[in-house]
Amino acid sequence: MNGPSTVQEAALEPPIRVWRPLARGSDDAALVRHARRGSPDAVEALVRRHWDGAHRAAYLIVHDAAAAEDIAQEAMLAAVGALDAFDRRRPFRPWLHRIVVNRSLDWLRARARRPEVSTDGVAPPEQVPPSDEGLSDDLMAALAGLDPVDRALVVLRHLLGYRASELARIFDMPAASVRTRLARALARLRARLEAEEEQR
């Protein structure tokens, strides 16, 4: 970003008016409303509420812990900086995850343009990412073998619980295309897992 946004400036400076403490059960819409008015407490509450989900989504897409940390942080900063343009009629979480997905895919494309090589000039073997909590090594390896967009679709649909209609908005594609790509990605995922099982 070229410079701090209005929301970020407000979050770093004393608010112009005194804000009442946010209720413990404040929903995202209320937090966004307060954050847009300059409440640092609301910004902090949004970040705390959505950090784990943003970080997990990034990690499951890029399969790199350090990159996922950076991507989640950058996505949070971008979201906070763009709250003035956020359509408050829509839920905050899918909007944030769209930023996470776009930055994750950008990171994967950048990495593909500069493949890593070992010191002796031989490309290192494919890395199998460590398992996410609750996911097997085989599933993580199978996910790593999918096309990045297909991997992101599978992650958001089956690991983060988004509906096809929500994914259509996040990925800016028709819902029918989302369902078709998901079906093909799941078929490839299943085939990889079955092949791995047969090799044992």
Summary of the structure (lengths in Angstrom):
residues: 200
radius of gyration: 19.4
end to end distance: 49.5
largest distance: 65.7
contacts: 573
relative contact order: 0.10
helix: 66%
strand: 0%
